[in-house]
Amino acid sequence: MIRVNDKFDVEWKPGMTIRDILNELKFTFPMLVISVNGEIIPKEEWDTRQVQDGDDVKVLHMIAGGR
């Protein structure tokens, strides 16, 4: 099981990537920062970076704001 944002559980499958998790949870926001077990993963690696059963994934939405 993959835990996402300390809130969602995604069933782990062999070969699962970060992109698979984003698709499963329907995360579509264009500005995301993702970490796996505390390590920030560059966007270029989301399609190929595999996650392991038990990994802790954080998906943060970057939102610009003003005063």
Backbone as a chain_set.jsonl record, in Angstrom:
{"seq": "MIRVNDKFDVEWKPGMTIRDILNELKFTFPMLVISVNGEIIPKEEWDTRQVQDGDDVKVLHMIAGGR", "coords": {"N": [[0.846, -1.166, 0.0], [0.527, 2.229, -0.806], [0.991, 5.234, 0.817], [-0.453, 8.372, 0.556], [-0.05, 11.731, 1.086], [-0.613, 11.411, 3.783], [-3.246, 10.698, 3.903], [-4.567, 9.378, 1.786], [-4.806, 6.04, 0.546], [-3.203, 4.019, -1.78], [-3.387, 1.188, -3.707], [-0.566, -0.792, -4.086], [1.209, -1.732, -7.029], [3.35, -3.88, -8.903], [5.963, -2.19, -10.611], [4.765, 0.27, -10.501], [4.513, 3.762, -10.999], [5.232, 7.22, -10.168], [3.593, 8.786, -11.789], [1.488, 7.006, -12.242], [0.299, 6.978, -9.705], [-0.538, 9.66, -9.516], [-2.436, 9.678, -11.576], [-4.252, 7.744, -10.625], [-5.29, 8.992, -8.344], [-6.33, 11.19, -9.493], [-4.977, 13.658, -9.635], [-4.517, 16.656, -11.096], [-3.593, 19.203, -11.137], [-1.512, 21.75, -12.447], [0.897, 22.675, -11.256], [2.843, 20.987, -9.293], [4.581, 19.603, -6.491], [6.422, 16.835, -5.665], [7.239, 14.38, -3.291], [8.993, 11.457, -2.292], [9.26, 9.441, 0.361], [10.47, 11.604, 1.664], [12.253, 12.61, -0.219], [12.595, 14.919, -2.782], [11.188, 14.636, -5.971], [12.137, 15.168, -9.263], [10.125, 16.586, -11.868], [10.625, 15.523, -14.378], [11.113, 12.889, -13.887], [8.769, 11.646, -13.13], [7.282, 9.928, -14.794], [8.846, 7.687, -14.949], [9.978, 7.046, -12.503], [9.83, 4.619, -10.144], [7.725, 3.514, -7.484], [7.791, 1.964, -4.274], [6.223, -0.671, -2.408], [4.747, 0.471, 0.516], [5.931, 2.965, 0.505], [6.05, 6.463, 1.36], [4.319, 9.038, 0.085], [4.207, 12.407, -0.843], [2.173, 14.896, -2.163], [2.18, 18.061, -3.21], [0.383, 20.991, -3.875], [1.289, 23.782, -5.665], [0.625, 27.069, -5.119], [0.233, 30.308, -6.209], [0.199, 33.462, -4.673], [-0.996, 36.601, -3.444], [-0.911, 39.647, -1.621]], "CA": [[0.0, 0.0, 0.0], [1.238, 3.498, -0.857], [0.276, 6.269, 1.566], [-0.283, 9.656, -0.113], [-0.452, 12.896, 1.881], [-1.125, 10.941, 5.079], [-4.706, 10.727, 3.795], [-5.056, 8.437, 0.781], [-4.073, 4.795, 0.337], [-3.262, 3.52, -3.155], [-2.883, -0.184, -3.743], [0.681, -0.885, -4.827], [1.336, -2.746, -8.08], [4.724, -3.906, -9.415], [6.227, -1.263, -11.702], [3.99, 1.501, -10.323], [5.297, 4.994, -11.044], [4.592, 8.404, -9.601], [2.513, 9.165, -12.704], [0.365, 6.105, -11.964], [-0.363, 7.457, -8.483], [-1.243, 10.9, -9.852], [-3.617, 9.315, -12.368], [-5.176, 7.023, -9.748], [-5.949, 9.945, -7.445], [-6.839, 12.274, -10.336], [-4.281, 14.922, -9.416], [-4.295, 17.258, -12.416], [-3.105, 20.569, -10.984], [-0.269, 21.831, -13.235], [2.093, 22.983, -10.464], [2.936, 20.054, -8.18], [5.877, 19.161, -5.969], [6.209, 15.482, -5.159], [8.352, 13.745, -2.587], [8.838, 10.056, -1.929], [10.069, 9.202, 1.565], [11.22, 12.814, 1.981], [13.122, 13.026, -1.336], [11.878, 15.609, -3.862], [11.385, 13.957, -7.252], [11.958, 16.093, -10.385], [8.989, 16.285, -12.756], [11.111, 14.72, -15.499], [11.192, 11.487, -13.468], [7.469, 11.146, -12.683], [6.81, 8.828, -15.648], [9.735, 6.529, -14.868], [10.362, 6.763, -11.109], [8.957, 3.623, -9.536], [7.528, 3.555, -6.042], [7.792, 0.644, -3.661], [5.18, -0.918, -1.425], [5.039, 1.082, 1.799], [6.493, 4.311, 0.371], [5.267, 7.609, 1.804], [4.341, 10.014, -1.007], [3.553, 13.689, -0.583], [1.88, 15.669, -3.369], [1.856, 19.419, -2.79], [-0.05, 21.908, -4.932], [1.907, 25.095, -5.551], [-0.359, 28.112, -5.414], [0.768, 31.663, -6.094], [-0.742, 34.345, -3.985], [-0.576, 37.987, -3.236], [-1.131, 40.172, -0.291]], "C": [[0.9, 1.24, 0.0], [0.385, 4.524, -0.117], [0.593, 7.615, 0.922], [-0.871, 10.756, 0.767], [-1.047, 12.517, 3.236], [-2.648, 10.836, 5.085], [-5.266, 9.636, 2.884], [-4.174, 7.188, 0.745], [-4.293, 4.34, -1.104], [-2.668, 2.124, -3.139], [-1.654, -0.246, -4.64], [0.605, -2.009, -5.846], [2.784, -2.73, -8.561], [4.874, -2.964, -10.616], [5.496, 0.06, -11.587], [4.919, 2.716, -10.289], [4.54, 6.126, -10.345], [3.424, 8.832, -10.483], [1.283, 8.28, -12.492], [-0.418, 6.558, -10.728], [-1.156, 8.729, -8.78], [-2.517, 10.61, -10.634], [-4.675, 8.636, -11.503], [-5.98, 7.979, -8.87], [-6.487, 11.18, -8.171], [-6.266, 13.646, -9.961], [-3.938, 15.508, -10.774], [-3.747, 18.678, -12.336], [-1.746, 20.688, -11.663], [1.007, 22.063, -12.416], [2.113, 22.099, -9.215], [4.387, 19.869, -7.764], [5.608, 17.818, -5.322], [7.464, 14.988, -4.454], [7.977, 12.3, -2.287], [9.81, 9.791, -0.782], [10.993, 10.378, 1.869], [12.133, 13.32, 0.888], [12.271, 13.663, -2.427], [12.227, 14.932, -5.182], [11.143, 14.951, -8.387], [10.831, 15.631, -11.314], [9.404, 15.388, -13.916], [11.136, 13.225, -15.161], [9.837, 10.872, -13.102], [6.981, 9.957, -13.494], [7.636, 7.552, -15.481], [10.101, 6.131, -13.438], [9.357, 5.809, -10.474], [8.885, 3.82, -8.03], [7.432, 2.128, -5.527], [6.655, 0.536, -2.646], [5.609, -0.324, -0.086], [5.635, 2.473, 1.718], [5.501, 5.357, 0.864], [5.415, 8.703, 0.753], [3.595, 11.264, -0.57], [3.386, 14.402, -1.918], [1.409, 17.031, -2.897], [1.476, 20.256, -4.002], [0.591, 23.266, -4.677], [0.89, 26.131, -6.005], [0.299, 29.462, -5.191], [-0.274, 32.536, -5.415], [-0.168, 35.731, -3.85], [-0.833, 38.386, -1.814], [-2.546, 40.104, 0.132]], "O": [[1.903, 1.293, 0.712], [-0.806, 4.663, -0.395], [1.761, 7.967, 0.757], [-2.043, 10.71, 1.141], [-1.894, 13.235, 3.767], [-3.271, 10.881, 6.146], [-6.306, 9.045, 3.173], [-2.955, 7.27, 0.893], [-5.426, 4.283, -1.584], [-1.574, 1.91, -2.618], [-1.684, 0.184, -5.793], [0.037, -3.072, -5.595], [3.392, -1.661, -8.621], [4.032, -2.941, -11.514], [5.594, 0.896, -12.485], [5.966, 2.701, -9.64], [3.37, 5.992, -9.987], [2.37, 9.204, -9.968], [0.154, 8.767, -12.558], [-1.648, 6.521, -10.716], [-2.302, 8.867, -8.352], [-3.555, 11.223, -10.388], [-5.865, 8.924, -11.636], [-7.183, 7.805, -8.676], [-7.026, 12.095, -7.548], [-6.972, 14.655, -9.969], [-3.154, 14.925, -11.524], [-3.467, 19.291, -13.367], [-0.898, 19.814, -11.479], [2.091, 21.679, -12.854], [1.483, 22.42, -8.207], [5.301, 19.967, -8.583], [4.679, 17.675, -4.527], [8.584, 15.149, -4.939], [6.813, 11.969, -2.06], [11.025, 9.904, -0.941], [12.14, 10.193, 2.275], [12.742, 14.377, 1.051], [11.342, 13.041, -2.941], [13.395, 14.685, -5.48], [10.056, 15.523, -8.475], [10.623, 14.434, -11.512], [8.606, 14.575, -14.383], [11.177, 12.39, -16.064], [9.773, 9.683, -12.793], [6.332, 9.064, -12.948], [7.178, 6.464, -15.83], [10.494, 4.99, -13.197], [8.188, 6.147, -10.291], [9.851, 4.237, -7.392], [7.043, 1.211, -6.25], [6.193, 1.538, -2.101], [6.714, -0.59, 0.388], [5.832, 3.114, 2.751], [4.286, 5.17, 0.797], [6.507, 9.234, 0.554], [2.504, 11.193, -0.005], [4.328, 14.502, -2.704], [0.363, 17.147, -2.259], [2.159, 20.234, -5.026], [0.447, 23.832, -3.593], [0.368, 26.075, -7.119], [0.852, 29.729, -4.125], [-1.478, 32.345, -5.584], [1.01, 35.973, -4.116], [-0.956, 37.548, -0.922], [-2.878, 40.516, 1.244]]}, "num_chains": 1, "name": "protein.A"}
